[in-house]
Amino acid sequence: MGTIDLAAQQLIDQMRTATSTMKWIPEHFGPLSNDLSYVKIQGHPGLDYAHHNWSLPRGAQSGSRKSARSMIRRVIDRAVFGSLVRYLNHEQELIANLVRLNDALAKRSDELADAHNRLIAQLDERTVRLSANQAQLASLIERIEKYTPAENRP
């Protein structure tokens, strides 16, 4: 082997003295916080309301009376609904599609929240295993240092 430069040897000696006084302790990791207050969006009352109230009236609301006023009202209602029926059908289709879209988004949001919670649990498990591994490594290092003479240590 070749000779070691004097500056490099001094650096190595300084590092050895610094490491001989330091003691390595494993990092302790606690569990990640998990928001248990999450309520599934699919059970949201607004979604339930949208499901029960998405349809528009199909035609004129006719009264059961046979008076002249109710007959005139039925004629006007039929004329208005007759002219607006295509618009109202398109509007009803749009609302129905929006309700279906909200359902799909709520379902996907709940799936993502469940996946997030599973990932947090997996990360907690891995962190616990890592901490245990580091603790074992620290005790192994201490045992090696205890039984290794100082002149044989790197």
C-alpha positions as CSV (number, residue, x, y, z in Angstrom):
1,M,0.0,0.0,0.0
2,G,1.1,3.6,-0.6
3,T,1.8,6.2,1.9
4,I,-1.1,8.3,3.3
5,D,-0.8,12.1,2.9
6,L,-0.2,13.8,6.3
7,A,-3.3,16.0,5.9
8,A,-5.5,13.0,5.1
9,Q,-4.1,11.1,8.1
10,Q,-4.9,14.1,10.4
11,L,-8.4,14.2,9.1
12,I,-8.9,10.5,9.7
13,D,-7.5,10.8,13.2
14,Q,-9.9,13.7,13.9
15,M,-12.8,11.7,12.6
16,R,-11.9,8.8,14.8
17,T,-11.7,10.9,17.9
18,A,-15.0,12.6,17.1
19,T,-16.8,9.3,16.5
20,S,-15.3,7.7,19.6
21,T,-17.0,10.4,21.8
22,M,-20.3,10.3,20.0
23,K,-22.9,7.7,20.6
24,W,-25.4,6.8,17.9
25,I,-29.0,6.6,19.1
26,P,-31.8,5.4,16.7
27,E,-34.4,7.9,15.8
28,H,-37.8,7.3,17.3
29,F,-40.8,7.7,15.0
30,G,-44.3,8.1,16.2
31,P,-47.4,7.1,14.3
32,L,-48.7,9.5,11.7
33,S,-51.9,11.4,12.5
34,N,-55.0,9.9,10.9
35,D,-58.1,12.0,10.6
36,L,-60.8,9.8,11.9
37,S,-63.4,12.5,11.6
38,Y,-63.7,11.9,7.9
39,V,-67.3,11.3,6.8
40,K,-67.9,9.5,3.6
41,I,-69.2,11.9,0.9
42,Q,-71.6,9.2,-0.5
43,G,-73.6,9.6,2.7
44,H,-73.8,13.4,2.5
45,P,-77.4,14.7,2.8
46,G,-76.9,17.0,-0.2
47,L,-76.4,14.0,-2.4
48,D,-79.5,12.4,-1.0
49,Y,-81.5,15.6,-1.7
50,A,-80.2,15.7,-5.3
51,H,-81.4,12.1,-5.8
52,H,-84.9,12.8,-4.6
53,N,-85.4,16.2,-6.2
54,W,-83.7,16.0,-9.6
55,S,-86.8,15.5,-11.8
56,L,-88.8,18.4,-13.1
57,P,-92.5,18.4,-13.5
58,R,-93.7,16.6,-16.7
59,G,-96.6,18.8,-17.5
60,A,-99.2,21.2,-16.3
61,Q,-100.5,20.6,-12.8
62,S,-104.2,20.3,-13.3
63,G,-106.7,20.9,-10.6
64,S,-109.6,18.6,-10.0
65,R,-112.2,21.4,-10.2
66,K,-114.4,22.1,-13.2
67,S,-114.7,25.8,-12.8
68,A,-114.0,28.3,-15.7
69,R,-111.0,29.6,-13.9
70,S,-109.4,26.1,-13.6
71,M,-110.2,25.3,-17.2
72,I,-108.5,28.6,-18.4
73,R,-105.5,27.8,-16.2
74,R,-105.2,24.3,-17.7
75,V,-105.2,25.7,-21.2
76,I,-102.5,28.3,-20.3
77,D,-100.5,25.6,-18.5
78,R,-100.6,23.3,-21.5
79,A,-99.6,26.1,-23.8
80,V,-96.7,27.1,-21.6
81,F,-95.5,23.6,-21.0
82,G,-96.0,22.7,-24.6
83,S,-93.7,25.4,-25.7
84,L,-91.1,24.7,-23.0
85,V,-91.2,20.8,-23.1
86,R,-88.0,20.4,-25.2
87,Y,-86.1,22.9,-23.0
88,L,-87.4,21.2,-19.8
89,N,-86.5,17.7,-21.1
90,H,-82.9,18.9,-21.9
91,E,-82.8,20.6,-18.5
92,Q,-83.9,17.4,-16.8
93,E,-81.3,15.4,-18.6
94,L,-78.6,17.8,-17.6
95,I,-79.7,17.7,-13.9
96,A,-79.8,13.9,-14.0
97,N,-76.3,13.8,-15.5
98,L,-75.0,16.2,-12.9
99,V,-76.5,14.0,-10.1
100,R,-74.7,11.0,-11.7
101,L,-71.5,13.0,-11.9
102,N,-71.7,14.0,-8.3
103,D,-72.3,10.3,-7.4
104,A,-69.2,9.3,-9.3
105,L,-67.1,12.0,-7.8
106,A,-68.3,11.2,-4.3
107,K,-67.5,7.5,-4.8
108,R,-64.0,8.3,-6.2
109,S,-63.4,10.7,-3.3
110,D,-64.3,8.1,-0.8
111,E,-62.1,5.5,-2.5
112,L,-59.1,8.0,-2.4
113,A,-59.7,8.7,1.2
114,D,-59.8,5.0,2.0
115,A,-56.6,4.5,0.0
116,H,-55.0,7.4,1.9
117,N,-55.9,5.9,5.2
118,R,-54.4,2.5,4.1
119,L,-51.2,4.2,3.0
120,I,-50.9,6.0,6.4
121,A,-51.4,2.6,8.2
122,Q,-48.7,1.0,5.9
123,L,-46.3,3.9,6.5
124,D,-46.9,3.6,10.3
125,E,-46.1,-0.2,10.1
126,R,-43.0,0.4,8.1
127,T,-41.9,3.2,10.4
128,V,-42.3,0.9,13.4
129,R,-40.2,-1.8,11.7
130,L,-37.6,0.8,10.8
131,S,-37.4,2.0,14.4
132,A,-37.0,-1.6,15.7
133,N,-34.3,-2.3,13.1
134,Q,-32.4,0.9,14.1
135,A,-32.7,-0.1,17.8
136,Q,-31.3,-3.5,17.0
137,L,-28.5,-1.9,15.0
138,A,-27.6,0.4,17.8
139,S,-27.4,-2.4,20.3
140,L,-25.3,-4.4,17.9
141,I,-22.9,-1.5,17.4
142,E,-22.7,-1.1,21.2
143,R,-21.8,-4.8,21.7
144,I,-19.2,-4.6,18.9
145,E,-17.6,-1.5,20.4
146,K,-17.7,-3.1,23.9
147,Y,-15.8,-6.2,22.9
148,T,-13.5,-4.7,20.2
149,P,-10.2,-3.4,21.5
150,A,-9.7,0.3,20.7
151,E,-6.6,-0.3,18.6
152,N,-8.6,-2.7,16.3
153,R,-11.5,-0.3,15.6
154,P,-11.6,1.4,12.2
